[in-house]
């Protein structure tokens, strides 16, 4: 069956996405470490800074992911910046401060977060398609870097998807994510991709990136 995958602000679809996540919290062991949150508003998927990419048909939602984009003209905190404990003397964790070599204050950068797929869609094709659409959105918004956070299993999967899509990047070993109780004993890592090389390519098909 072919499902629709699109960025949407539709209240009903976003609400059904949230219901799907909460259902899986109770039944899916893969959500251990990703079902408790350390900051208010962590599951406010209606936040206008959360661009929601939803998989659905005319009745149901089967998965999705959120994308947050920070730009010099509209700087926002990424969810991972609110989630990672700051070092001593810092008020909050900041990618700009931790990675000065990337000059994030001068460019757009993004985070993919809250990725969920129902069990029947957990195949390489669906997650690859989600990432193709995420990256297309980032390229359209001239994003230079896309970040994410996950446990070892997830970041290894994300790294492999990046490789398959010809995206430079991988697990960022320079950032040690401190443990916190909400992670439920899961060690977390930062994954990143640099996508500036795609900015010089056309936005249509046939450029070696888009499906």
Secondary structure, DSSP 8 states (H G I E B T S, - for coil): ---EEEEE--HHHHHHHHHHHHHHHHH-GGGTTSS--SSTTTT-TT-TT-EEEEEE-SS-EEEEEEEEEE-SSS----HHHHHS---TT-SS--HHHHTGGG-GGGSEEEEEEEEEE-GGG-SHHHHHHHHHHHHHHHHHTTEEEEEEEE-HHHHHHHHHHHHHTT-EEEE-TT------GGGTT---EEEEEE-GGGGGS-SSSSSSS--
